[in-house]
């Protein structure tokens, strides 16, 4: 697995104002490279061989679960997240919690030509190697951020096809009229606005590819909505990937077609959340309501579930395809206004911050690590909605 850095130059465009020269020899023979024809420069920043835990991390956190040998862009935030996971596991080496930390953050993963799945010195060497690579990458990113020159359209630009609009497009795309034809721009103007602003106008937006549109979420508000302690209730727990924040959400049916979600509790710890504390708090909520099921993600909350299950609490993991299904059900319920909520500020912020990530062949999920903010409440709401959207007899349609 290779990690490369690609720097766009476009030296053949006068507007780029790129100056310099390239002198390369191969076995003593000068390479014929014309600087004025250089479009971009690609550098190899890292290489992993059979580091299956790192390969799996990129598949799950960058590629949306799709292991297709493709090329994917890795953000600074994702590099920082991987570095944090690596350092967390390295810090646990030789401690009593080593095994559980490895399982939670960077578990070995089997596959064709994936190497050993045992926790050997090769495993730890791969982590040290990864730490060195990511630290170097982050240093370069920081340096590039200080020296980068970015073309972008004015922030007040309007999508009206006016001369001012096309002037902004040209400002953001120095290659317009050279390698980019205006028809290429026109062809994408009907795409989601956040995509057009980032990909065409090179502008910053607060959330790229959001799952929930603010107007749709607002249309589901029901003032004074309360949970019924005697009604069938489903709870769902989600923890952030760094285990510093968590959220518990409840769902209940309002009538045959509609249901509500409520944020019950959040937890925050700048270091590492206590699974024992969270489990005790959930047990308290369990006693207050008629709870049928407690959903959780085995990837983030397995340690909490391990404390609840022996106590007899009905826990069920929702990951992979079931999680993708619950996200789809959650969005469908919002779009059709079958979901109701009381406009809790914290839950609203988390739901509107959730970003869509492709999953499998045509599916999608709410991505924990690519979203602009913590979305534990949104993920938990989706998992809780999964049960509330199911009919009592398992039949949703009738055929006469």
C-alpha positions as CSV (number, residue, x, y, z in Angstrom):
1,X,0.0,0.0,0.0
2,X,1.4,3.4,-1.1
3,X,0.9,6.9,0.2
4,X,1.7,9.6,-2.3
5,X,1.7,13.4,-2.4
6,X,0.6,15.0,-5.6
7,X,1.3,18.7,-6.2
8,X,-0.5,20.4,-9.0
9,X,1.7,22.9,-10.9
10,X,0.2,23.6,-14.3
11,X,3.5,25.2,-15.3
12,X,2.2,25.5,-18.9
13,X,-0.4,28.1,-17.8
14,X,1.0,31.7,-17.7
15,X,-1.6,32.6,-15.0
16,X,0.1,30.0,-12.7
17,X,3.3,32.1,-12.6
18,X,5.3,28.9,-12.0
19,X,9.1,29.4,-12.4
20,X,11.9,26.9,-12.1
21,X,13.6,24.0,-13.8
22,X,14.0,20.3,-13.4
23,X,17.4,18.5,-13.8
24,X,17.2,14.7,-13.5
25,X,19.7,12.1,-14.5
26,X,19.0,8.4,-14.7
27,X,22.1,6.2,-14.4
28,X,24.2,9.3,-15.4
29,X,22.0,10.1,-18.4
30,X,20.0,13.3,-18.4
31,X,16.3,12.8,-18.5
32,X,14.3,14.7,-21.1
33,X,11.9,16.7,-18.9
34,X,10.5,20.0,-20.1
35,X,9.5,22.0,-17.0
36,X,6.9,24.0,-19.1
37,X,5.0,20.7,-19.8
38,X,4.9,19.6,-16.2
39,X,1.3,19.2,-15.0
40,X,2.0,17.8,-11.5
41,X,4.6,16.2,-9.4
42,X,4.0,13.0,-7.4
43,X,6.1,11.9,-4.4
44,X,6.0,8.7,-2.5
45,X,5.5,9.6,1.2
46,X,5.0,6.1,2.6
47,X,4.8,2.4,1.9
48,X,3.3,-0.5,3.9
49,X,3.8,-4.2,3.2
50,X,1.4,-6.6,4.9
51,X,0.5,-4.1,7.6
52,X,-3.1,-5.4,7.6
53,X,-4.2,-3.3,10.6
54,X,-3.2,-0.1,8.8
55,X,-4.7,-1.3,5.5
56,X,-8.0,-2.1,7.3
57,X,-8.0,1.3,9.0
58,X,-7.8,3.1,5.7
59,X,-10.5,0.9,4.2
60,X,-12.9,1.7,7.1
61,X,-12.1,5.3,7.7
62,X,-11.1,6.7,4.3
63,X,-12.6,4.3,1.7
64,X,-16.1,3.9,3.2
65,X,-15.6,0.2,3.7
66,X,-14.8,-0.4,0.0
67,X,-11.5,-2.4,-0.4
68,X,-11.2,-1.9,-4.2
69,X,-7.5,-1.1,-4.6
70,X,-8.5,2.4,-5.7
71,X,-6.9,5.8,-5.0
72,X,-8.4,8.0,-2.3
73,X,-7.7,11.4,-0.9
74,X,-6.7,11.5,2.8
75,X,-7.5,14.6,4.7
76,X,-5.3,16.2,7.4
77,X,-8.0,15.3,10.0
78,X,-7.9,11.7,8.9
79,X,-4.1,11.6,9.2
80,X,-4.4,13.1,12.7
81,X,-7.0,10.5,13.6
82,X,-4.8,7.7,12.5
83,X,-1.8,9.1,14.3
84,X,-3.9,9.3,17.5
85,X,-5.1,5.7,17.1
86,X,-1.5,4.5,16.6
87,X,-0.2,6.4,19.6
88,X,-3.0,5.1,21.8
89,X,-2.2,1.5,20.9
90,X,1.5,2.0,21.3
91,X,0.9,3.5,24.7
92,X,-1.0,0.4,25.7
93,X,1.8,-2.0,24.7
94,X,2.6,-4.3,27.6
95,X,-0.3,-3.2,29.8
96,X,-3.2,-5.2,31.1
97,X,-5.5,-3.4,28.6
98,X,-3.3,-4.0,25.6
99,X,-5.6,-6.6,24.0
100,X,-8.8,-4.5,24.4
101,X,-7.2,-1.3,23.1
102,X,-5.8,-3.1,20.0
103,X,-9.3,-4.6,19.4
104,X,-10.9,-1.1,19.7
105,X,-8.5,0.9,17.6
106,X,-6.2,-1.2,15.3
107,X,-7.1,-4.8,15.2
108,X,-5.3,-7.2,12.8
109,X,-7.4,-8.0,9.8
110,X,-7.0,-11.2,7.6
111,X,-7.2,-11.3,3.9
112,X,-5.3,-12.4,0.8
113,X,-1.6,-11.6,1.1
114,X,-2.4,-9.6,4.3
115,X,0.3,-11.1,6.4
116,X,0.2,-12.4,10.0
117,X,-2.8,-11.6,12.2
118,X,-1.0,-12.3,15.4
119,X,0.2,-9.6,17.7
120,X,3.9,-10.0,17.1
121,X,6.9,-7.7,16.8
122,X,5.9,-7.2,13.2
123,X,2.6,-5.6,14.4
124,X,4.4,-3.2,16.7
125,X,7.1,-2.3,14.1
126,X,4.3,-1.5,11.6
127,X,2.8,0.9,14.1
128,X,6.2,2.6,14.7
129,X,6.7,2.8,10.9
130,X,3.2,4.3,10.5
131,X,3.8,6.9,13.2
132,X,7.0,8.1,11.5
133,X,5.2,8.4,8.1
134,X,2.2,10.3,9.5
135,X,4.4,12.7,11.5
136,X,6.3,13.5,8.4
137,X,3.2,14.0,6.4
138,X,1.6,16.3,9.0
139,X,4.8,18.4,9.1
140,X,4.6,18.8,5.3
141,X,0.9,19.7,5.4
142,X,1.6,22.3,8.0
143,X,4.4,23.8,5.9
144,X,2.3,23.7,2.7
145,X,-0.6,25.4,4.6
146,X,1.7,28.3,5.3
147,X,3.0,28.7,1.8
148,X,0.0,27.6,-0.4
149,X,-1.6,29.9,-2.9
150,X,-5.2,29.1,-3.5
151,X,-7.5,30.4,-6.2
152,X,-11.2,30.7,-5.2
153,X,-14.3,32.6,-6.2
154,X,-15.5,35.5,-4.1
155,X,-17.6,34.2,-1.1
156,X,-20.6,36.3,-2.1
157,X,-20.9,34.9,-5.6
158,X,-24.4,34.0,-6.8
159,X,-25.3,31.1,-9.0
160,X,-27.1,33.2,-11.6
161,X,-25.0,32.7,-14.8
162,X,-24.1,36.4,-14.8
163,X,-20.8,37.9,-16.0
164,X,-19.8,38.2,-12.3
165,X,-20.5,34.5,-11.8
166,X,-18.3,33.5,-14.7
167,X,-15.6,35.9,-13.6
168,X,-15.6,34.1,-10.2
169,X,-15.4,30.7,-12.0
170,X,-12.4,31.9,-14.0
171,X,-10.8,33.2,-10.8
172,X,-11.2,29.8,-9.1
173,X,-10.1,27.9,-12.3
174,X,-7.0,29.4,-14.0
175,X,-7.2,26.7,-16.6
176,X,-10.7,27.8,-17.8
177,X,-10.5,28.2,-21.6
178,X,-7.3,26.1,-21.8
179,X,-7.8,22.6,-20.4
180,X,-11.3,23.3,-18.9
181,X,-14.2,24.1,-21.2
182,X,-17.1,26.3,-20.0
183,X,-19.4,23.4,-20.9
184,X,-17.7,21.2,-18.3
185,X,-18.6,23.8,-15.7
186,X,-22.2,24.1,-16.9
187,X,-22.6,20.3,-16.7
188,X,-22.1,20.3,-12.9
189,X,-24.0,23.4,-11.9
190,X,-27.1,21.3,-10.9
191,X,-25.1,19.3,-8.5
192,X,-25.5,19.9,-4.7
193,X,-24.4,23.5,-3.9
194,X,-21.8,22.4,-1.3
195,X,-20.2,20.2,-4.0
196,X,-20.2,23.0,-6.6
197,X,-18.7,25.5,-4.1
198,X,-15.9,23.2,-3.1
199,X,-15.1,21.4,-6.4
200,X,-15.8,24.2,-8.9
201,X,-15.5,27.5,-7.0
202,X,-12.7,26.3,-4.6
203,X,-14.6,27.7,-1.6
204,X,-14.7,26.6,2.0
205,X,-18.1,25.2,3.3
206,X,-19.0,24.1,6.8
207,X,-20.1,20.7,5.8
208,X,-19.4,18.8,2.6
209,X,-22.0,16.2,1.4
210,X,-24.3,16.6,4.5
211,X,-26.7,13.8,5.2
212,X,-29.6,16.0,6.5
213,X,-30.7,19.3,5.0
214,X,-31.5,21.8,7.8
215,X,-35.0,22.6,6.4
216,X,-35.9,18.9,6.5
217,X,-34.7,18.5,10.0
218,X,-36.6,21.6,11.1
219,X,-39.8,20.3,9.5
220,X,-39.8,17.4,11.9
221,X,-39.9,19.6,15.1
222,X,-42.8,19.0,17.5
223,X,-42.8,21.4,20.4
224,X,-43.3,19.9,23.9
225,X,-42.5,16.3,22.7
226,X,-41.9,14.0,25.7
227,X,-41.0,10.3,26.1
228,X,-43.5,8.0,27.8
229,X,-42.0,5.9,30.5
230,X,-44.4,3.1,29.9
231,X,-44.1,2.9,26.1
232,X,-41.9,0.5,24.2
233,X,-38.5,2.2,24.0
234,X,-35.3,1.5,22.1
235,X,-32.0,3.0,23.2
236,X,-28.8,3.4,21.1
237,X,-25.3,4.3,22.2
238,X,-22.4,5.6,20.1
239,X,-18.9,6.7,21.1
240,X,-16.6,8.9,19.0
241,X,-13.6,7.1,17.4
242,X,-11.2,8.7,19.9
243,X,-13.4,7.6,22.8
244,X,-13.7,11.1,24.2
245,X,-17.4,11.7,23.6
246,X,-20.5,9.6,23.6
247,X,-24.3,10.0,23.3
248,X,-27.3,8.0,24.2
249,X,-30.5,8.4,22.2
250,X,-34.0,6.9,22.8
251,X,-36.8,6.3,20.3
252,X,-40.5,5.6,20.8
253,X,-43.4,5.2,18.4
254,X,-45.9,8.0,18.5
255,X,-48.5,6.2,16.4
256,X,-48.6,3.6,13.6
257,X,-46.6,5.7,11.2
258,X,-44.6,8.1,13.3
259,X,-41.9,7.9,16.0
260,X,-39.8,10.3,18.0
261,X,-36.1,10.4,19.0
262,X,-34.7,12.2,22.0
263,X,-31.1,12.7,23.2
264,X,-31.0,11.4,26.7
265,X,-27.4,12.0,27.8
266,X,-23.9,12.8,26.5
267,X,-20.5,12.1,28.0
268,X,-17.3,14.0,27.5
269,X,-13.8,13.3,28.7
270,X,-10.6,15.0,27.3
271,X,-8.7,11.8,28.0
272,X,-10.7,8.6,27.6
273,X,-14.3,7.8,28.6
274,X,-14.9,5.3,31.3
275,X,-16.9,2.3,30.0
276,X,-18.0,1.4,33.5
277,X,-19.4,4.9,34.1
278,X,-21.3,4.9,30.9
279,X,-22.7,1.4,31.5
280,X,-23.9,2.4,35.0
281,X,-25.7,5.5,33.5
282,X,-27.3,3.4,30.8
283,X,-28.5,0.9,33.4
284,X,-30.2,3.8,35.2
285,X,-32.0,4.9,32.0
286,X,-32.9,1.3,31.4
287,X,-34.8,1.2,34.7
288,X,-36.7,4.4,33.8
289,X,-38.3,3.1,30.6
290,X,-39.7,-0.1,29.1
291,X,-36.6,-0.8,27.0
292,X,-36.8,-3.6,24.4
293,X,-33.3,-3.2,22.9
294,X,-30.0,-1.3,23.4
295,X,-28.2,-0.8,20.1
296,X,-24.5,-0.1,19.9
297,X,-21.6,-0.2,17.5
298,X,-19.1,-3.0,18.2
299,X,-16.4,-0.8,16.7
300,X,-16.8,2.0,19.3
301,X,-18.9,0.7,22.3
302,X,-18.0,-3.0,22.7
303,X,-16.4,-2.4,26.0
304,X,-19.6,-0.8,27.4
305,X,-21.8,-3.6,26.0
306,X,-19.5,-6.1,27.6
307,X,-20.5,-4.7,31.0
308,X,-24.3,-4.5,30.1
309,X,-24.8,-7.9,28.6
310,X,-23.8,-10.0,31.8
311,X,-26.3,-7.8,33.7
312,X,-29.1,-9.0,31.5
313,X,-29.6,-5.9,29.4
314,X,-30.7,-6.7,25.8
315,X,-27.9,-5.3,23.7
316,X,-27.4,-5.7,20.0
317,X,-24.5,-4.5,17.8
318,X,-25.4,-2.6,14.6
319,X,-22.4,-2.3,12.2
320,X,-21.7,-2.9,8.5
321,X,-24.7,-3.4,6.3
322,X,-27.2,-3.1,9.2
323,X,-25.7,0.3,10.1
324,X,-26.0,1.4,6.5
325,X,-29.6,0.3,6.5
326,X,-30.4,2.2,9.7
327,X,-28.8,5.4,8.2
328,X,-31.1,5.0,5.1
329,X,-34.1,4.4,7.3
330,X,-33.2,7.5,9.4
331,X,-33.0,9.8,6.4
332,X,-36.1,8.4,4.9
333,X,-38.1,9.0,8.1
334,X,-36.8,12.6,8.2
335,X,-37.6,13.3,4.5
336,X,-41.1,11.9,4.9
337,X,-41.6,13.6,8.3
338,X,-42.3,10.3,10.0
339,X,-39.6,11.2,12.5
340,X,-40.4,13.8,15.2
341,X,-38.0,15.5,17.6
342,X,-38.2,18.3,20.1
343,X,-35.4,20.4,18.5
344,X,-32.8,19.7,21.2
345,X,-29.9,22.0,20.4
346,X,-27.1,19.4,20.9
347,X,-28.9,16.7,18.9
348,X,-29.6,19.1,16.1
349,X,-26.0,20.2,15.8
350,X,-24.8,16.7,15.6
351,X,-27.4,15.6,13.0
352,X,-26.7,18.6,10.8
353,X,-22.9,18.0,11.0
354,X,-23.2,14.4,9.8
355,X,-21.5,13.7,6.4
356,X,-22.4,11.0,3.9
357,X,-19.8,8.4,3.1
358,X,-20.2,5.8,0.3
359,X,-20.5,2.2,1.6
360,X,-20.5,-0.9,-0.6
361,X,-22.2,-0.9,-4.0
362,X,-24.4,2.2,-3.9
363,X,-24.9,2.3,-0.1
364,X,-23.9,5.1,2.3
365,X,-23.4,5.7,6.0
366,X,-22.9,8.7,8.3
367,X,-19.1,8.9,8.6
368,X,-17.8,9.4,12.1
369,X,-14.3,10.5,11.2
370,X,-15.0,12.6,8.1
371,X,-17.7,14.8,9.6
372,X,-16.8,18.3,10.7
373,X,-17.9,17.7,14.3
374,X,-18.8,15.0,16.7
375,X,-21.9,13.1,15.4
376,X,-22.4,10.5,18.2
377,X,-26.0,11.7,18.7
378,X,-26.8,11.4,15.0
379,X,-25.3,7.9,14.7
380,X,-27.2,6.8,17.9
381,X,-30.4,8.3,16.5
382,X,-30.1,6.3,13.3
383,X,-29.5,3.1,15.2
384,X,-32.5,3.8,17.5
385,X,-34.7,4.6,14.5
386,X,-33.9,1.2,13.0
387,X,-36.2,-0.5,15.6
388,X,-38.8,2.2,15.7
389,X,-39.4,2.0,11.9
390,X,-40.1,-1.7,12.0
391,X,-43.7,-2.9,12.1
392,X,-44.9,-5.0,15.0
393,X,-45.5,-8.1,12.8
394,X,-42.6,-7.5,10.4
395,X,-44.9,-6.6,7.5
396,X,-44.8,-3.1,6.2
397,X,-47.0,-3.4,3.0
398,X,-50.2,-5.2,2.2
399,X,-51.1,-6.8,-1.1
400,X,-54.9,-7.1,-1.8
